[in-house]
Amino acid sequence: MSTIKNQSQENIDSYKQNQIFEDSFLDIEIEEEKEIIEPFDPTKIRIDTRQIPISLVLDRIKFGEIELSPDSQRNSNIWSHVEKSRLIESMLIRIPLPAFYIDATDEDKWKVIDGQQLLMTIKHFVLGKDEGNNEDKDIFRLSKLEFFTQLNGKSYEEIPRNYQRRITETAITIHLIEKGTPEEFKFTMFKRINTAGLPLSPQEIRHTINQGKATKLLEKLAKTEEFKNAMGNSVQDERMADREIVLRFLAFKITHFSEYNGIDLDTFLNNAMKAMNKMSQIEIDNLERDFLKAMSAAIDIFDNEAFRKRSDRNARRMPFNKALFESWAVNLSSLSYEQIEILKTKKDILMDEFIKLNGDRSFIDSISEGTGSIGRVKYRFSKIKGLIDKVLYNK
């Protein structure tokens, strides 16, 4: 077990040392965001702590009553086979397991907030199946055990019954987030306690707690050639950076920038995913159509300079800017195809006007820091809209 903890801490330390360079490495301009200005009411938090045998959790897993979502977290396979084997050995030795945090607001479908890697390891060993693998790889055989060396090479079915019981009767502590707890609290809790391996990015957390139409749409759109070309291949899929950018477009399509209320950006994006999960297929299809329209227009008008600051015609290519992406893409998606054709013929004029706009200090501030504030959101969106109107209508 100590090996697992040491490896996890090394991963965390490495992440903390390198995370500030990540956006630069991906050719994405780093944003500075403000803190949450409207925190949730802590008096409404409901958490029930229980001690139960692991067998009850395995029963829920067998019947599909716990959502592990192994594909939603990039670090789902961060432990080696030896580390997983030694977790099982720790249970045999009766070393207490860390506490598990569960979103139990839906009594029939628990969601794991923290402890997913442990549960997936125990599930694989005891239940004998690991999604995505073939029949031969489904069997989990223990290896390099330090104390129960006689069990090396054995599966759950092959170890003595008294050892099987020792595993399934292991008592675990679970903290259940109950119905009535604010949605925002779940996200905050996830951010603060997910520590096994590399901490999840905000989008990975959103993906985990908002499974449904929203996650499927984000995955689909992030894989389109239109999106990849419009980004100039600057945005990779590690840590779901690409899906977060797609989500930012969709969020401002769902909520018009003039109605943006200034809640912190994480909550705004979470709310957009919740809204998409409740949409009809026609509404989802409309969002997809608008997104692809905007990406195609951006490619035709800006080529490989889309969504980047531009100080003059000869300036070097700047990093991709998320705030510019939102304001340009959403405004382009609202145009008719005829209007987009006009902008294509006037793209040199449009670029000249955009270069002039880059001389506006307030505009640069609105796309560089505190980009989630009400004033800066409305300023940059309205400025881009005004620029487009000026070129379209010679205003």
Sequence and secondary structure as in RCSB ss.txt:
>XXXX:A:sequence
MSTIKNQSQENIDSYKQNQIFEDSFLDIEIEEEKEIIEPFDPTKIRIDTRQIPISLVLDRIKFGEIELSPDSQRN
SNIWSHVEKSRLIESMLIRIPLPAFYIDATDEDKWKVIDGQQLLMTIKHFVLGKDEGNNEDKDIFRLSKLEFFTQ
LNGKSYEEIPRNYQRRITETAITIHLIEKGTPEEFKFTMFKRINTAGLPLSPQEIRHTINQGKATKLLEKLAKTE
EFKNAMGNSVQDERMADREIVLRFLAFKITHFSEYNGIDLDTFLNNAMKAMNKMSQIEIDNLERDFLKAMSAAID
IFDNEAFRKRSDRNARRMPFNKALFESWAVNLSSLSYEQIEILKTKKDILMDEFIKLNGDRSFIDSISEGTGSIG
RVKYRFSKIKGLIDKVLYNK
>XXXX:A:secstr
 HHHHHHHHHHHHHHHHHHHHHHHHTTB   B    SS   GGG  EEEEEEEHHHHHHHHHTT EE  GGG TT
TT S HHHHHHHHHHHHHT     EEEE SSTTSEEEEE HHHHHHHHHHHH   TT  TGGGS    S SS GG
GTT  GGGS HHHHHHHHT EEEEEEE TTS HHHHHHHHHHH  SSS   HHHHHHHHSTTHHHHHHHHHHT H
HHHHHTTT   SGGGHHHHHHHHHHHHHHS GGG     HHHHHHHHHHHHHTS HHHHHHHHHHHHHHHHHHHH
HHGGGTTB  SSTT     B HHHHHHHHHHHHTS HHHHHHHHHTHHHHHHHHHHHTT HHHHHHTTBSTTSHH
HHHHHHHHHHHHHHHHHHT 
